[in-house]
Amino acid sequence: MTTFMRASEIAQHPVVTLTGEDLGQVKDLVFDASTGSIRCFTLAGRGLLAGPLHRALLWKNVHGLGPDAVMVRDESALEDDESAAERGDEERAGGNVLGVAISTRSGTRLGTVTDAVVVVGREPAVAGYEVETAEHQRVLLPVAGPVAVSGERVLVPDATAQHSAGDLAGFGTALDNLRSSLQQHPQED
């Protein structure tokens, strides 16, 4: 079964070891702009007055990601600093997409990105975006095919405009329908 979560739901998850030791909490998710996959998490301390830990948790060191916590084998899974979260010279532009406009390749504006939808599993990746439309409604738009992400805009295939969901329960169907549409009409991507 495929599980989808909003990126904002993963932020603030506790990071715990298999023995139950509390190591901190997820502060931010860092995505690889070229693949949409989660590269790492930055971490913060737990508690009301706790600040950033200035440590990172690479995805390859995550033992499990569940609805309530991120699990690692032990504290050695954490990086000594946050340098893993910094974009390398070889990476394309990307960065934070929150508040960025999302449009189809033909120029139809679909709204503004308010969150990312992540498919959770062995290789978690962005599967879509929560978007606030011009009518101030929030919808979940799946992404498939070539997607261009910059600091100013997310460009998606035109067919994306025809597939959306109102909640995570219907998101998988919208994603499957978009993929099917792009396979049937490859010129639309």
C-alpha positions, -999 to +999 in steps of 0.1 A: +000+000+000+013+034-009+013+060+018+013+098+012+020+125+038+023+162+036+058+175+042+045+197+069+033+166+088+068+151+087+083+183+100+084+182+138+083+144+139+105+132+167+137+114+157+142+083+179+166+054+180+154+017+179+159+017+217+137+047+221+163+074+227+150+108+217+176+126+194+156+156+184+129+164+159+127+171+122+131+208+114+131+208+076+130+183+047+157+188+021+148+176-014+171+168-043+159+193-069+167+170-098+149+139-086+123+152-061+136+127-035+143+135+001+180+139+005+180+146+043+163+162+073+177+191+093+171+187+130+160+208+159+160+201+196+127+190+213+108+213+235+093+248+234+126+266+238+149+242+219+166+256+189+183+240+158+207+212+165+228+221+134+229+184+125+215+166+096+200+131+091+207+117+056+178+096+042+201+066+037+205+065+075+168+065+082+156+031+095+119+039+092+095+068+086+061+064+102+031+085+109+045+095+143+083+093+142+115+090+122+135+060+134+173+055+132+194+026+145+214+049+169+229+083+173+257+076+148+231+079+120+232+117+125+257+139+107+280+161+128+268+193+111+242+205+086+265+206+056+247+177+040+216+199+037+234+225+015+230+224-022+260+212-040+276+229-070+263+202-094+226+206-083+202+225-104+181+254-090+153+244-068+150+253-032+119+262-012+087+259-033+064+271-006+046+303-018+057+297-054+032+298-083+024+265-100+015+267-137+010+243-166+036+244-195+010+262-216+007+290-190-024+282-170-019+293-135-031+266-111-024+284-078+003+288-051+022+259-035+013+256+002+029+222+009+045+192-007+029+157-008+055+130-002+052+093-011+066+075+019+086+043+013+121+031+006+128+061-016+105+089-005+099+116-031+076+145-039+045+131-055+026+164-057+018+197-041-010+211-020-020+243-039-042+272-029-062+282-060-074+317-069-107+308-053-088+302-020-095+265-021-068+239-012-064+210-036-038+183-040-022+182-074-001+152-084+031+155-104+043+131-130+064+135-161+089+164-165+085+190-138+105+222-137+111+238-103+127+272-098+126+297-070+098+315-089+076+288-105+068+252-107+059+241-142+039+209-147+025+191-178-008+205-190-027+173-181-020+180-144-048+206-144-073+178-150-063+157-120-066+168-084-078+155-051-094+171-021-076+150+004-048+124+008-073+095+006-081+104-031-046+115-040-033+081-051-062+078-076-055+113-090-018+104-094-026+072-112-050+090-135-024+116-143+002+090-151-023+071-173-032+103-191+005+111-198+011+076-211-019+078-235-010+113-247+028+117-243+029+150-263+011+166-234+041+164-211 
